[in-house]
Structure formats: C-alpha cells, structure tokens
Amino acid sequence: MGVVTRKGFEARVRELSAGQAMLERITNAMLDARAALWREFEQLHREMLRIVRDDEICRRLMSIPGVGPLVAVTFKSAIDNPGRIVKSKSVGALFGLVPKKYQSGERDFSGSITRTGDESVRTALYEAANVMLTRTTRFSSLKRWALEWRSGAV
C-alpha cells in the first residue's frame, strides 16, 4: 500500500483493488464498515467531549499536564463518590498502584504494583503520567516532583 494518511487510505485501497471484481466487492464492504465505525466513533467522541465540557471536576482534572478528556472522565467515573475515600493516599491502592508487599519470617520484599482494581483507570493514569513526563513541554511543580521521584531524589 505504501505510506498513506487516514484521509488517503480509502482512495488508495480503491485504487489498488480496481479492475478485480471479487477484490472490489470485498474491499467496498470493508470500507463501508470502516466508514460506519468511524462515524459512530466520532459521535461517541463528541458526546464524551460534551460531558467533560459540562463537568467542573473534569475541567479541573484537565488542567493537570498530560490529562485529557478521556483520562478525566475515566478517573471521575471510577471514583464516583469521593466521600467513600478517607485519605487521598488511598486512591493509589484503590487502582492497584501500590507496591506488592511480601513478609515472612526474616524476608521483607517490596515488588511491583499490585494491579488490583480497575485496569482501565490504571492504564489511563499511567498514560497521563507518561505524557506529562515525556511530551509536555510546559514545566510545572508536578512534573518537577515526578522527575525527582523517578530519579530517586525524593
């Protein structure tokens, strides 16, 4: 196919399948399905943006570098009722973002994260942190803290 853009994909597929009746029928059906899925995705995306735009908490979350509409709405819906969380430090444990602990006799081992709780929230938070650390050019105190924590200075 070569290098194509999202907009040029359909035209390139039609160009390559031209003149081959069976291939044209198959690709036309697949391209129609692709177009229908894309329309539905765009509609759902617009609806999510409307929800986030109308929600003060989501807008506040999006002021954090690296946090976009999807992360904000995922996190807010997972927390649901903030009154049930006594300490803010407990949020990490709720989504499995605390180290595993193994203690037996003389052994005391801290391992990787526990990975309990909602995987989609954990993934969204990881992606937001990664964007903040690697792609965000605007420096903030949160980014400085994360970089110091990652390097072990904290």
GUZAMI-869237 format. One record per residue: residue number from 0; x, y, z of N, C-alpha, C in turn; residue in three letters. Coordinates in nm, 2 decimals, m for minus. Each point is the difference from the previous one (the first is absolute). Example, Ala and Ser with C-alpha at 12.3 -4.5 7.8 and 13.67 -1.06 7.14 Angstrom:
BEGIN
+-----+--------+--------+--------+--------+--------+--------+--------+--------+--------+-----+
:   i :   n.px :   n.py :   n.pz :  ca.px :  ca.py :  ca.pz :   c.px :   c.py :   c.pz :  aa :
+-----+--------+--------+--------+--------+--------+--------+--------+--------+--------+-----+
:   0 :   1.32 :  m0.57 :   0.78 :  m0.09 :   0.12 :   0.00 :   0.09 :   0.12 :   0.00 : ALA :
:   1 :  m0.04 :   0.11 :  m0.07 :   0.09 :   0.11 :   0.00 :  m0.08 :   0.11 :   0.08 : SER :
+-----+--------+--------+--------+--------+--------+--------+--------+--------+--------+-----+
***
This chain:
BEGIN
+-----+--------+--------+--------+--------+--------+--------+--------+--------+--------+-----+
:   i :   n.px :   n.py :   n.pz :  ca.px :  ca.py :  ca.pz :   c.px :   c.py :   c.pz :  aa :
+-----+--------+--------+--------+--------+--------+--------+--------+--------+--------+-----+
:   0 :   0.08 :  m0.12 :   0.00 :  m0.08 :   0.12 :   0.00 :   0.09 :   0.12 :   0.00 : MET :
:   1 :   0.11 :  m0.01 :   0.06 :   0.08 :   0.12 :   0.01 :  m0.04 :   0.09 :   0.12 : GLY :
:   2 :   0.05 :   0.12 :   0.01 :  m0.03 :   0.09 :   0.11 :  m0.13 :   0.07 :  m0.04 : VAL :
:   3 :  m0.10 :  m0.01 :   0.08 :  m0.13 :   0.07 :  m0.02 :  m0.04 :   0.07 :   0.13 : VAL :
:   4 :  m0.08 :   0.11 :  m0.02 :  m0.06 :   0.07 :   0.11 :  m0.13 :  m0.06 :   0.03 : THR :
:   5 :  m0.07 :   0.04 :   0.11 :  m0.13 :  m0.05 :   0.03 :  m0.10 :   0.04 :  m0.11 : ARG :
:   6 :   0.02 :   0.13 :  m0.05 :  m0.09 :   0.04 :  m0.10 :   0.02 :  m0.06 :  m0.14 : LYS :
:   7 :   0.13 :  m0.04 :  m0.02 :   0.03 :  m0.06 :  m0.13 :  m0.01 :  m0.15 :  m0.01 : GLY :
:   8 :  m0.03 :  m0.06 :   0.12 :  m0.01 :  m0.14 :   0.01 :  m0.10 :  m0.06 :  m0.10 : PHE :
:   9 :  m0.12 :   0.05 :   0.01 :  m0.11 :  m0.06 :  m0.08 :   0.02 :   0.01 :  m0.15 : GLU :
:  10 :   0.05 :   0.12 :  m0.04 :   0.03 :   0.02 :  m0.14 :   0.11 :  m0.10 :  m0.05 : ALA :
:  11 :   0.10 :  m0.02 :   0.09 :   0.11 :  m0.09 :  m0.04 :  m0.04 :  m0.15 :  m0.01 : ARG :
:  12 :  m0.09 :  m0.04 :   0.09 :  m0.05 :  m0.13 :   0.00 :  m0.09 :  m0.03 :  m0.13 : VAL :
:  13 :  m0.08 :   0.10 :  m0.03 :  m0.08 :  m0.01 :  m0.12 :   0.08 :   0.00 :  m0.13 : ARG :
:  14 :   0.11 :   0.08 :   0.01 :   0.09 :   0.00 :  m0.12 :   0.07 :  m0.14 :  m0.02 : GLU :
:  15 :   0.04 :  m0.06 :   0.11 :   0.07 :  m0.13 :  m0.01 :  m0.09 :  m0.11 :  m0.03 : LEU :
:  16 :  m0.13 :   0.01 :   0.04 :  m0.09 :  m0.11 :  m0.03 :  m0.08 :   0.02 :  m0.14 : SER :
:  17 :   0.03 :   0.11 :  m0.06 :  m0.07 :   0.03 :  m0.13 :   0.03 :  m0.11 :  m0.10 : ALA :
:  18 :  m0.11 :  m0.04 :  m0.07 :   0.02 :  m0.10 :  m0.11 :  m0.01 :  m0.15 :   0.04 : GLY :
:  19 :  m0.01 :  m0.02 :   0.13 :  m0.01 :  m0.14 :   0.05 :  m0.14 :  m0.01 :   0.07 : GLN :
:  20 :  m0.09 :  m0.06 :  m0.06 :  m0.14 :   0.01 :   0.04 :  m0.02 :  m0.06 :   0.14 : ALA :
:  21 :   0.05 :  m0.11 :   0.03 :  m0.02 :  m0.06 :   0.14 :   0.07 :   0.08 :   0.10 : MET :
:  22 :   0.12 :   0.05 :  m0.03 :   0.07 :   0.08 :   0.10 :  m0.07 :   0.14 :   0.02 : LEU :
:  23 :  m0.06 :   0.05 :  m0.11 :  m0.07 :   0.13 :   0.02 :  m0.12 :  m0.02 :   0.09 : GLU :
:  24 :  m0.08 :  m0.11 :  m0.02 :  m0.12 :  m0.03 :   0.09 :   0.05 :  m0.01 :   0.14 : ARG :
:  25 :   0.10 :  m0.07 :   0.03 :   0.05 :  m0.02 :   0.14 :   0.05 :   0.13 :   0.06 : ILE :
:  26 :   0.08 :   0.07 :  m0.07 :   0.05 :   0.13 :   0.05 :  m0.11 :   0.10 :   0.02 : THR :
:  27 :  m0.10 :   0.00 :  m0.10 :  m0.11 :   0.10 :   0.02 :  m0.08 :  m0.03 :   0.12 : ASN :
:  28 :  m0.02 :  m0.13 :   0.03 :  m0.08 :  m0.03 :   0.12 :   0.08 :   0.04 :   0.13 : ALA :
:  29 :   0.13 :  m0.03 :   0.00 :   0.09 :   0.03 :   0.11 :   0.01 :   0.15 :   0.02 : MET :
:  30 :   0.01 :   0.08 :  m0.11 :   0.02 :   0.14 :   0.01 :  m0.14 :   0.06 :   0.05 : LEU :
:  31 :  m0.11 :  m0.05 :  m0.04 :  m0.13 :   0.04 :   0.05 :  m0.01 :  m0.02 :   0.15 : ASP :
:  32 :   0.04 :  m0.12 :   0.04 :   0.00 :  m0.03 :   0.15 :   0.10 :   0.10 :   0.07 : ALA :
:  33 :   0.11 :   0.02 :  m0.05 :   0.10 :   0.09 :   0.06 :  m0.06 :   0.14 :   0.01 : ARG :
:  34 :  m0.07 :   0.05 :  m0.10 :  m0.06 :   0.13 :   0.00 :  m0.11 :   0.01 :   0.10 : ALA :
:  35 :  m0.08 :  m0.11 :   0.02 :  m0.11 :   0.00 :   0.10 :   0.06 :   0.01 :   0.14 : ALA :
:  36 :   0.11 :  m0.08 :   0.02 :   0.06 :   0.00 :   0.13 :   0.06 :   0.13 :   0.03 : LEU :
:  37 :   0.06 :   0.06 :  m0.10 :   0.06 :   0.14 :   0.03 :  m0.10 :   0.10 :   0.03 : TRP :
:  38 :  m0.12 :   0.00 :  m0.07 :  m0.11 :   0.09 :   0.03 :  m0.04 :  m0.02 :   0.15 : ARG :
:  39 :  m0.02 :  m0.12 :   0.04 :  m0.04 :  m0.03 :   0.14 :   0.10 :   0.04 :   0.10 : GLU :
:  40 :   0.13 :  m0.02 :  m0.03 :   0.11 :   0.04 :   0.09 :  m0.01 :   0.16 :   0.01 : PHE :
:  41 :  m0.01 :   0.07 :  m0.11 :   0.00 :   0.14 :   0.01 :  m0.12 :   0.05 :   0.08 : GLU :
:  42 :  m0.12 :  m0.06 :  m0.01 :  m0.12 :   0.04 :   0.07 :   0.03 :  m0.03 :   0.15 : GLN :
:  43 :   0.05 :  m0.11 :   0.04 :   0.03 :  m0.03 :   0.14 :   0.11 :   0.10 :   0.06 : LEU :
:  44 :   0.10 :   0.03 :  m0.09 :   0.10 :   0.09 :   0.05 :  m0.06 :   0.14 :   0.02 : HIS :
:  45 :  m0.08 :   0.05 :  m0.09 :  m0.07 :   0.13 :   0.03 :  m0.08 :   0.00 :   0.13 : ARG :
:  46 :  m0.07 :  m0.11 :   0.02 :  m0.08 :  m0.02 :   0.12 :   0.09 :   0.01 :   0.13 : GLU :
:  47 :   0.11 :  m0.07 :  m0.01 :   0.09 :   0.00 :   0.12 :   0.05 :   0.14 :   0.02 : MET :
:  48 :   0.04 :   0.07 :  m0.11 :   0.05 :   0.14 :   0.02 :  m0.11 :   0.09 :   0.06 : LEU :
:  49 :  m0.12 :  m0.02 :  m0.04 :  m0.11 :   0.08 :   0.05 :  m0.02 :  m0.03 :   0.15 : ARG :
:  50 :   0.01 :  m0.13 :   0.04 :  m0.01 :  m0.03 :   0.14 :   0.11 :   0.06 :   0.08 : ILE :
:  51 :   0.12 :  m0.01 :  m0.05 :   0.12 :   0.06 :   0.07 :  m0.01 :   0.15 :   0.01 : VAL :
:  52 :  m0.04 :   0.06 :  m0.11 :  m0.01 :   0.15 :   0.00 :  m0.10 :   0.05 :   0.10 : ARG :
:  53 :  m0.11 :  m0.07 :   0.03 :  m0.10 :   0.04 :   0.09 :   0.03 :  m0.04 :   0.14 : ASP :
:  54 :   0.10 :  m0.07 :   0.03 :   0.04 :  m0.05 :   0.13 :   0.11 :   0.08 :   0.06 : ASP :
:  55 :  m0.02 :   0.07 :   0.11 :   0.11 :   0.08 :   0.06 :   0.12 :  m0.08 :   0.05 : GLU :
:  56 :  m0.03 :  m0.12 :   0.06 :   0.11 :  m0.08 :   0.05 :   0.09 :  m0.05 :  m0.11 : ILE :
:  57 :  m0.06 :  m0.04 :  m0.11 :   0.07 :  m0.05 :  m0.12 :   0.09 :   0.12 :  m0.06 : CYS :
:  58 :  m0.06 :   0.12 :   0.00 :   0.08 :   0.11 :  m0.05 :   0.12 :   0.03 :   0.09 : ARG :
:  59 :  m0.02 :  m0.01 :   0.13 :   0.11 :   0.02 :   0.09 :   0.10 :  m0.11 :  m0.01 : ARG :
:  60 :  m0.04 :  m0.12 :  m0.02 :   0.10 :  m0.11 :  m0.02 :   0.08 :   0.02 :  m0.13 : LEU :
:  61 :  m0.07 :   0.06 :  m0.10 :   0.07 :   0.02 :  m0.13 :   0.10 :   0.12 :   0.01 : MET :
:  62 :   0.00 :   0.07 :   0.11 :   0.10 :   0.11 :   0.01 :   0.14 :  m0.06 :   0.04 : SER :
:  63 :   0.00 :  m0.13 :   0.04 :   0.13 :  m0.07 :   0.03 :   0.06 :  m0.04 :  m0.13 : ILE :
:  64 :   0.13 :   0.03 :  m0.01 :   0.07 :  m0.03 :  m0.13 :   0.00 :  m0.15 :  m0.02 : PRO :
:  65 :  m0.04 :  m0.04 :  m0.13 :  m0.01 :  m0.14 :  m0.04 :  m0.14 :  m0.06 :   0.02 : GLY :
:  66 :  m0.09 :   0.07 :   0.07 :  m0.13 :  m0.05 :   0.02 :  m0.10 :   0.06 :  m0.10 : VAL :
:  67 :  m0.05 :  m0.09 :  m0.09 :  m0.10 :   0.05 :  m0.10 :  m0.14 :  m0.04 :   0.04 : GLY :
:  68 :  m0.09 :   0.02 :  m0.09 :  m0.14 :  m0.04 :   0.03 :  m0.03 :  m0.14 :   0.03 : PRO :
:  69 :   0.07 :  m0.10 :  m0.07 :  m0.03 :  m0.14 :   0.03 :   0.05 :  m0.04 :   0.14 : LEU :
:  70 :   0.12 :   0.05 :   0.04 :   0.06 :  m0.03 :   0.13 :  m0.09 :   0.06 :   0.11 : VAL :
:  71 :  m0.04 :   0.13 :  m0.02 :  m0.09 :   0.06 :   0.10 :  m0.13 :  m0.07 :   0.02 : ALA :
:  72 :  m0.07 :  m0.03 :  m0.11 :  m0.13 :  m0.07 :   0.02 :   0.02 :  m0.14 :   0.05 : VAL :
:  73 :   0.11 :  m0.07 :  m0.03 :   0.02 :  m0.13 :   0.05 :   0.03 :   0.00 :   0.15 : THR :
:  74 :   0.08 :   0.09 :   0.04 :   0.04 :   0.02 :   0.14 :  m0.12 :   0.04 :   0.09 : PHE :
:  75 :  m0.08 :   0.10 :  m0.05 :  m0.11 :   0.05 :   0.07 :  m0.11 :  m0.11 :   0.02 : LYS :
:  76 :  m0.03 :  m0.08 :  m0.11 :  m0.10 :  m0.10 :   0.01 :   0.05 :  m0.12 :   0.09 : SER :
:  77 :   0.13 :  m0.02 :   0.00 :   0.05 :  m0.11 :   0.09 :  m0.01 :   0.04 :   0.15 : ALA :
:  78 :   0.03 :   0.12 :   0.03 :  m0.01 :   0.05 :   0.14 :  m0.15 :   0.00 :   0.04 : ILE :
:  79 :  m0.09 :   0.05 :  m0.09 :  m0.14 :   0.00 :   0.03 :  m0.04 :   0.09 :   0.12 : ASP :
:  80 :   0.02 :  m0.06 :   0.12 :  m0.03 :   0.07 :   0.12 :   0.12 :   0.03 :   0.08 : ASN :
:  81 :   0.06 :   0.12 :  m0.01 :   0.12 :   0.03 :   0.08 :  m0.01 :  m0.01 :   0.15 : PRO :
:  82 :  m0.12 :   0.01 :   0.05 :  m0.02 :  m0.01 :   0.14 :   0.04 :  m0.14 :   0.06 : GLY :
:  83 :   0.00 :  m0.10 :  m0.08 :   0.04 :  m0.14 :   0.05 :   0.15 :  m0.02 :   0.02 : ARG :
:  84 :   0.08 :   0.10 :  m0.05 :   0.14 :  m0.01 :   0.01 :   0.05 :   0.09 :   0.11 : ILE :
:  85 :   0.05 :  m0.05 :   0.11 :   0.03 :   0.08 :   0.12 :   0.13 :   0.08 :  m0.03 : VAL :
:  86 :   0.10 :  m0.06 :  m0.05 :   0.13 :   0.07 :  m0.03 :   0.03 :   0.00 :  m0.14 : LYS :
:  87 :   0.06 :   0.11 :  m0.05 :   0.03 :   0.01 :  m0.14 :   0.11 :  m0.11 :  m0.04 : SER :
:  88 :   0.08 :  m0.04 :   0.10 :   0.10 :  m0.10 :  m0.03 :  m0.06 :  m0.14 :  m0.03 : LYS :
:  89 :  m0.13 :  m0.02 :   0.04 :  m0.06 :  m0.12 :  m0.03 :  m0.04 :  m0.02 :  m0.14 : SER :
:  90 :   0.00 :   0.10 :  m0.08 :  m0.04 :  m0.01 :  m0.14 :   0.09 :  m0.09 :  m0.08 : VAL :
:  91 :   0.13 :   0.01 :   0.03 :   0.10 :  m0.09 :  m0.07 :  m0.03 :  m0.14 :   0.03 : GLY :
:  92 :  m0.04 :  m0.04 :   0.12 :  m0.03 :  m0.14 :   0.03 :  m0.13 :  m0.04 :  m0.06 : ALA :
:  93 :  m0.09 :   0.09 :  m0.02 :  m0.13 :  m0.03 :  m0.06 :   0.02 :  m0.05 :  m0.14 : LEU :
:  94 :   0.10 :   0.05 :  m0.07 :   0.02 :  m0.04 :  m0.14 :   0.12 :  m0.09 :  m0.02 : PHE :
:  95 :   0.06 :  m0.05 :   0.11 :   0.11 :  m0.09 :  m0.01 :   0.13 :   0.06 :  m0.03 : GLY :
:  96 :   0.02 :   0.12 :   0.04 :   0.13 :   0.08 :  m0.03 :   0.09 :   0.01 :   0.12 : LEU :
:  97 :  m0.01 :  m0.11 :   0.09 :   0.09 :   0.00 :   0.11 :   0.09 :  m0.13 :  m0.01 : VAL :
:  98 :   0.12 :   0.00 :   0.06 :   0.09 :  m0.11 :  m0.01 :  m0.06 :  m0.13 :   0.07 : PRO :
:  99 :   0.03 :  m0.11 :  m0.06 :  m0.04 :  m0.13 :   0.07 :   0.10 :  m0.01 :   0.12 : LYS :
: 100 :  m0.05 :  m0.06 :   0.10 :   0.08 :  m0.02 :   0.12 :   0.00 :  m0.15 :   0.04 : LYS :
: 101 :   0.11 :  m0.05 :   0.02 :   0.01 :  m0.14 :   0.04 :   0.09 :   0.00 :   0.13 : TYR :
: 102 :  m0.06 :  m0.05 :   0.11 :   0.07 :  m0.01 :   0.12 :  m0.02 :  m0.14 :   0.06 : GLN :
: 103 :   0.11 :  m0.07 :   0.03 :   0.00 :  m0.13 :   0.06 :   0.13 :  m0.02 :   0.08 : SER :
: 104 :  m0.01 :  m0.02 :   0.13 :   0.12 :  m0.02 :   0.07 :   0.10 :   0.11 :  m0.01 : GLY :
: 105 :   0.12 :  m0.03 :  m0.05 :   0.10 :   0.10 :  m0.02 :  m0.01 :   0.07 :  m0.13 : GLU :
: 106 :  m0.09 :  m0.04 :  m0.09 :  m0.01 :   0.06 :  m0.13 :  m0.10 :   0.12 :   0.00 : ARG :
: 107 :   0.04 :   0.10 :  m0.07 :  m0.09 :   0.12 :  m0.01 :   0.03 :   0.05 :  m0.15 : ASP :
: 108 :  m0.10 :  m0.02 :  m0.09 :   0.03 :   0.03 :  m0.14 :  m0.11 :   0.09 :  m0.05 : PHE :
: 109 :   0.04 :   0.11 :  m0.06 :  m0.10 :   0.09 :  m0.07 :   0.02 :  m0.02 :  m0.15 : SER :
: 110 :  m0.11 :  m0.04 :  m0.07 :   0.02 :  m0.03 :  m0.14 :  m0.07 :   0.10 :  m0.09 : GLY :
: 111 :  m0.05 :  m0.05 :  m0.11 :  m0.07 :   0.09 :  m0.10 :  m0.14 :   0.04 :   0.06 : SER :
: 112 :  m0.07 :   0.07 :  m0.08 :  m0.13 :   0.05 :   0.05 :  m0.10 :  m0.12 :   0.01 : ILE :
: 113 :  m0.10 :   0.02 :   0.08 :  m0.09 :  m0.11 :   0.03 :  m0.10 :  m0.03 :  m0.12 : THR :
: 114 :  m0.03 :   0.10 :  m0.08 :  m0.09 :  m0.02 :  m0.11 :  m0.14 :  m0.04 :   0.03 : ARG :
: 115 :  m0.05 :   0.04 :   0.12 :  m0.14 :  m0.03 :   0.04 :  m0.08 :   0.12 :  m0.05 : THR :
: 116 :  m0.13 :  m0.02 :   0.00 :  m0.09 :   0.11 :  m0.04 :  m0.01 :   0.01 :  m0.15 : GLY :
: 117 :  m0.05 :   0.12 :  m0.04 :  m0.04 :   0.02 :  m0.14 :   0.12 :   0.02 :  m0.09 : ASP :
: 118 :   0.02 :  m0.09 :  m0.09 :   0.11 :   0.00 :  m0.09 :  m0.01 :   0.12 :  m0.10 : GLU :
: 119 :  m0.12 :   0.04 :  m0.04 :  m0.01 :   0.11 :  m0.09 :   0.05 :   0.14 :   0.06 : SER :
: 120 :  m0.04 :   0.01 :   0.13 :   0.05 :   0.12 :   0.07 :   0.15 :   0.00 :   0.02 : VAL :
: 121 :   0.05 :  m0.11 :   0.04 :   0.15 :  m0.01 :   0.02 :   0.07 :   0.03 :  m0.13 : ARG :
: 122 :  m0.05 :  m0.05 :  m0.11 :   0.06 :   0.02 :  m0.13 :  m0.01 :   0.15 :  m0.04 : THR :
: 123 :  m0.12 :   0.06 :   0.02 :  m0.02 :   0.14 :  m0.03 :   0.10 :   0.09 :   0.09 : ALA :
: 124 :   0.01 :  m0.03 :   0.12 :   0.09 :   0.08 :   0.09 :   0.15 :  m0.02 :  m0.04 : LEU :
: 125 :   0.03 :  m0.12 :  m0.04 :   0.14 :  m0.03 :  m0.04 :   0.03 :   0.08 :  m0.13 : TYR :
: 126 :  m0.09 :   0.00 :  m0.10 :   0.01 :   0.07 :  m0.12 :   0.01 :   0.15 :   0.02 : GLU :
: 127 :  m0.08 :   0.06 :   0.09 :   0.01 :   0.14 :   0.04 :   0.13 :   0.03 :   0.06 : ALA :
: 128 :   0.05 :  m0.08 :   0.09 :   0.13 :   0.03 :   0.06 :   0.11 :  m0.01 :  m0.10 : ALA :
: 129 :  m0.01 :  m0.10 :  m0.09 :   0.11 :  m0.01 :  m0.11 :   0.00 :   0.12 :  m0.09 : ASN :
: 130 :  m0.12 :   0.05 :  m0.04 :  m0.01 :   0.12 :  m0.08 :   0.06 :   0.12 :   0.07 : VAL :
: 131 :  m0.03 :   0.01 :   0.13 :   0.05 :   0.12 :   0.08 :   0.15 :  m0.01 :   0.00 : MET :
: 132 :   0.06 :  m0.12 :   0.02 :   0.14 :  m0.01 :   0.01 :   0.08 :   0.01 :  m0.13 : LEU :
: 133 :  m0.06 :  m0.04 :  m0.11 :   0.07 :  m0.01 :  m0.12 :  m0.04 :   0.10 :  m0.11 : THR :
: 134 :  m0.13 :   0.04 :   0.00 :  m0.04 :   0.08 :  m0.11 :  m0.04 :   0.15 :   0.03 : ARG :
: 135 :  m0.03 :   0.02 :   0.13 :  m0.04 :   0.13 :   0.04 :   0.13 :   0.09 :   0.01 : THR :
: 136 :  m0.01 :   0.11 :  m0.07 :   0.12 :   0.09 :   0.00 :  m0.01 :   0.11 :   0.11 : THR :
: 137 :  m0.12 :   0.03 :   0.04 :  m0.02 :   0.10 :   0.10 :   0.03 :  m0.06 :   0.14 : ARG :
: 138 :   0.09 :   0.06 :   0.07 :   0.05 :  m0.06 :   0.13 :  m0.10 :   0.04 :   0.11 : PHE :
: 139 :  m0.02 :  m0.09 :   0.09 :  m0.08 :   0.03 :   0.12 :   0.06 :  m0.06 :   0.12 : SER :
: 140 :  m0.05 :   0.04 :   0.12 :   0.05 :  m0.06 :   0.12 :  m0.03 :  m0.15 :   0.01 : SER :
: 141 :  m0.12 :  m0.04 :  m0.06 :  m0.03 :  m0.14 :   0.00 :   0.10 :  m0.08 :  m0.09 : LEU :
: 142 :   0.04 :   0.06 :  m0.11 :   0.10 :  m0.07 :  m0.09 :   0.13 :  m0.01 :   0.07 : LYS :
: 143 :   0.04 :   0.11 :   0.07 :   0.13 :   0.00 :   0.07 :   0.00 :  m0.10 :   0.11 : ARG :
: 144 :  m0.11 :  m0.01 :   0.08 :  m0.01 :  m0.11 :   0.10 :   0.01 :  m0.14 :  m0.06 : TRP :
: 145 :  m0.07 :  m0.02 :  m0.11 :   0.00 :  m0.13 :  m0.06 :   0.14 :  m0.04 :  m0.05 : ALA :
: 146 :   0.07 :   0.10 :  m0.06 :   0.14 :  m0.03 :  m0.05 :   0.09 :  m0.02 :   0.12 : LEU :
: 147 :  m0.02 :   0.07 :   0.11 :   0.09 :  m0.02 :   0.11 :  m0.03 :  m0.14 :   0.06 : GLU :
: 148 :  m0.13 :  m0.04 :   0.01 :  m0.04 :  m0.12 :   0.06 :   0.06 :  m0.12 :  m0.09 : TRP :
: 149 :  m0.01 :   0.02 :  m0.13 :   0.05 :  m0.11 :  m0.09 :   0.15 :  m0.01 :   0.01 : ARG :
: 150 :   0.07 :   0.10 :   0.02 :   0.15 :  m0.01 :   0.01 :   0.04 :  m0.04 :   0.14 : SER :
: 151 :  m0.09 :   0.00 :   0.10 :   0.03 :  m0.05 :   0.13 :   0.05 :   0.11 :   0.10 : GLY :
: 152 :  m0.02 :   0.13 :  m0.05 :   0.04 :   0.11 :   0.08 :  m0.09 :   0.03 :   0.12 : ALA :
: 153 :  m0.13 :  m0.05 :  m0.01 :  m0.10 :   0.03 :   0.10 :   0.01 :  m0.10 :   0.11 : VAL :
+-----+--------+--------+--------+--------+--------+--------+--------+--------+--------+-----+
***
